[in-house]
């Protein structure tokens, strides 16, 4: 049995993640494409719902994929927070974020990805242990991963037209 309030939660979740990372030249308008989700198991929880096993949420060209995705709701059944665990990927047409865990606080407009974070854009790559991205201000902060020489953020960036870069 599907309850209409919970169905709207799934739609709100899809819309929420469609706004997390802007991409140049790609519409982030939630109405720009259908929202879909899938998993091996869908479960209502006391605080919202969960997608368990091969969980993914898609909106337009954006996709969130993880072993488990949980949505937390308030008394009005509005999604307030989303947590993804188990090799988390957030993929847009121009960027891929990978981490062990992601938490999206809809009220603050922030997504926090932790655990072996890797951000790629084209051939450019940045690694660290924690990424905080504000979807409203489009600002991001990467914190370093432990290394023998201390906590470090590392990256490799290629200028436009660099030798060997695919056109």
Beta strands, then each sheet from edge to edge (+ up, - down):
strand 1: 35-38
strand 2: 41-45
strand 3: 48-59
strand 4: 62-73
strand 5: 79-91
strand 6: 96-105
strand 7: 110-121
strand 8: 124-134
strand 9: 139-143
strand 10: 145-147
strand 11: 150-152
strand 12: 154-156
sheet 1: 1+ 3- 2+
sheet 2: 1+ 3- 4+ 5- 6+ 7- 8+ 9-
sheet 3: 1+ 3- 4+ 5- 6+ 7- 8+ 12-
sheet 4: 10+ 11-
end
